[in-house]
Amino acid sequence: MWKRKNNVKNEILKYFLLFAILIIGILWICQFLFLRFFYREQKIKDTKVIATEMKKQKENIHFKEIINSLALEKSVCIEIDDSDFASLYVSSYFGKGCITNSQISYSYKYDFIKEKNKQESTYFIKLSNTQEETIILALKLSDNQYAFINTSLEPVDDMIFLIRKELIVITIVLLILAYLIAYYISYRISKPIKEINEQAKHLAKGSYQTSSLENSKILEIEELSKTLDYVNKEVSKTEELRRDLMANVSHDLKTPLTMIKATAEIAKDLHKEDPKKQEEDMNTIVSEVDRLTILVNDILELSKMESIVEELNWEEFDLIEEIDNILKKYNVLKETEKYHFIFEHQEEKIMVQADKKKLEQVIYNLINNAIHYTGEDNKIMIKVTKKKEVLVEISDTGSGIEEKDIPYIWNKYYKDNKKHKRNIIGTGLGLNIVKKILEQHHFSYGVHSKLGEGSTFYFKIKEKRRNK
């Protein structure tokens, strides 16, 4: 069954009010259940305090004024008798709990005075007419003076009524304050969350805007705002890459298709009587089909890498021999475009462990990238050195890469604004494929580049195969 959900503001408001009601409820429970207990404990404590003070002040010439003041302050009755039970002094306070002759017998006095060694004793007695419990603390002041401090352990009804009436007023005031504070807090917390939610909705619709909540006083909201800004930037880059993809792929597909169609029509209509010209046309068509094949294969290869984790076919092979074989495929560029491929290696044979087919693709793609962006001297340098690891470096003499662009060059369909040699077949997916293959091997990789001095792409082959 569908259940309606509250927004953040209402949820915060609800829980804050529930918390306030819980606190007020605890106050009421304490007032009803524990008031008598607290009152009793306080009265027992008061009698002991008075007893201690009377012991200290018993030699004071103002002793009667002192005990009278204590009796009024603590609302207790104090009586001083001699050893013959005759009353020597009674405090002026005679309130609730003070014992009269009609309420109780004075057997406790007899018991206490007759016990010569007793210095202090406490009695809990219920009054005969009201059944209220009273505490009597008996105290020996001297051999002929005995003090009896007594007070009721039952709260005064008027006091209880006053406390409850006051508690009702406090409850109403607290509920109003709790609602106002809860409303304010829920508004302050929910407002930035709503704004972030709206920005997220705009983001979903393709509107990329920067959040203005990074200076929020709430840490989590500020972090959420920063995260949304980061998502904004990344999604906007992805959108730009998507547009570039459509433009690049459309261009790369359209150009060879147009060439194939135009060349086929020429071969059919204009060169049908000239076998030599028709052969040149067929070669052009084959070249453009090769270009299309490379593009489609790269797209399929990338899609395959992203959709499943393909197992590597580890094998041991000679890296120097493999690079030599790859460079032979570029002989046509040496002859027709005057490219210079410089291969440096200190050892004639370097054995490595990797997926030979995939590592060949890495080297092939990096060489193609160097061909695209090398300088007017058409130089491409391949260097292999071996220390703890085998380092492979492929360099060009082009214009280099700006530092701010380096983190993005490995992204698929990344587009820079530099002109490159369009007569060389390429798809714009090569470096992303290189990245994925090397990461699958757990080989480190990177690029060193300076503007105006060219770029060097490198990767390191571990001496031993990484165990999974």
Sequence and secondary structure as in RCSB ss.txt:
>XXXX:A:sequence
MWKRKNNVKNEILKYFLLFAILIIGILWICQFLFLRFFYREQKIKDTKVIATEMKKQKENIHFKEIINSLALEKS
VCIEIDDSDFASLYVSSYFGKGCITNSQISYSYKYDFIKEKNKQESTYFIKLSNTQEETIILALKLSDNQYAFIN
TSLEPVDDMIFLIRKELIVITIVLLILAYLIAYYISYRISKPIKEINEQAKHLAKGSYQTSSLENSKILEIEELS
KTLDYVNKEVSKTEELRRDLMANVSHDLKTPLTMIKATAEIAKDLHKEDPKKQEEDMNTIVSEVDRLTILVNDIL
ELSKMESIVEELNWEEFDLIEEIDNILKKYNVLKETEKYHFIFEHQEEKIMVQADKKKLEQVIYNLINNAIHYTG
EDNKIMIKVTKKKEVLVEISDTGSGIEEKDIPYIWNKYYKDNKKHKRNIIGTGLGLNIVKKILEQHHFSYGVHSK
LGEGSTFYFKIKEKRRNK
>XXXX:A:secstr
       HHHHHHHHHHHHHHHHHHHHHHHHHHTHHHHHHHHHHHHHHHHHHHHHHHTT TTHHHHHHHHHHHHT
 EEEEE TTS EEEE S   TT   TTT   HHHHHHHH TT SEEEEEEE TTT  EEEEEEEEEETTEEEEEE
EESS  HHHHHHHHHHHHHHHHHHHHHHHHHHHHHHHHHHHHHHHHHHHHHHHHTT     S TT SSHHHHHHH
HHHHHHHHHHHHHHHHHHHHHHHHHHHHHHHHHHHHHHHHHHHHTSTT HHHHHHHHHHHHHHHHHHHHHHHHHH
HHHHHHHS     EEEEEHHHHHHHHHHTTHHHHHHS  EEEEEESSS  EEEEEHHHHHHHHHHHHHHHHHH  
TT EEEEEEEESSSEEEEEEE SS   GGGGGGTTSTT   S    TTS   S HHHHHHHHHHHHT  EEEEEE
TTTEEEEEEEE SS    
